[in-house]
Amino acid sequence: MRFLQFVVDYLKAGFTGGILFWLWMLFLLFFIMLWGYGEYVQIANGMIVTNLNDQVSWGFYLANFVFMVGVAAAAVTVVFPAYVYKHKELHRIVVLGEMIAIAAVVMCLLFVIAHMGRPDRLWHLLPVIGIFNFPHAMLTWDVIVLNGYLLLNIIGGYYYLYKKYSGGEINKSFYLPVVYIAIVWALSIHTVTAFLINTMPARPMWFHSMMPIKFITTAFAAGPSLIIVVFLLVRRFTPMKIADEAFHLLSQIVVWCLGIALFLTMSEIVTELYPATEHSLGLQYLMFGHNGLNSLVPFFWTALSLMVGSFILLLIPRIRKNLTLLPFVCIAAFVGIWIEKGMGLMLPGVIPTPVGEFAEYTPSHIELMVVGGIWAIGFFLLTFMLKGAVAVLQGEVRYRTETSKQAVSEQQAEAAT
């Protein structure tokens, strides 16, 4: 009964707000409706409504999937300092990082379902019921780590909130193992996703052992960039006060991980282009185009400019510690990594094909609807989860016994008279 009351009170708090809150939620609902329409058209007519084809079979959906796996994994940049290094300010808000991870994993799963084309066949991926093909297929490992990470964050985050709500003590022998397993698991989800693509020898753009570490470094730059912006919005629009020290630590994680990612990118460019064999055609196409096919070139140089520019700015302590300028620099880094790690990684991996065919790809309007809608779903979930979590952490929502309810009613009656 108490748990059901927690769910009800949490949902009420999550969907309570002023005019700005409801305008934001309605704005997101508009894109969610477009997502529903796009999914309906795609399921009814098949993948022909997308611009995917035999040559480019992995496109916009999986580009966003790969990026969001990194954002989900980056929640560890809040959890790890909070529990391993006992950072007090991050410990106070660690559950908010877990809410971001939950929303990001839900988005990842929705991107995969959109790419499947036939989500009614999803049951084939279920153990026992379907043909799981474990441990031989790398995709089955990805299914395990993503769903496992989602479950760990739901258990850890909502167990903590439930104990805060009911006024009970945290059972450390249960809770801390969940936290530490989730920390290690966060690294596994992005590592396995990297293995999913870098174990294809027919795709030279992906086929190198540097891919997993590059995935981790870009994740730990883009993820904390988003977390910084979200936490600043929480501090601005809710009663929860997040200390400056939390932002200073996260911004340092961003700058150093972004620097390592840029170094790895430079190493990849030198390794691929210095000998300039046929195996570097994907990277050449991405950077300079090929025989008039150059739709990705502006995206690559824009992404590189945003990443280098934000890295240089974050190296300057005066800018890094300026919480007015910091969110704009973080947004630039986030967008730059999204382009470089999404379209800038996925498309050159399949263009050219293993037999040397070049076929340019631009997402169709249906793909744009679906992707935009999934991002809206993610922010919709994140908004109400954060509002509910903040209300519980601030003590605005807590379990009331019959005695306490009666006392509150008497106080309200006295106030009215």
Summary of the structure (lengths in Angstrom):
residues: 417
radius of gyration: 22.9
end to end distance: 33.6
largest distance: 86.0
contacts: 1362
relative contact order: 0.16
helix: 76%
strand: 0%
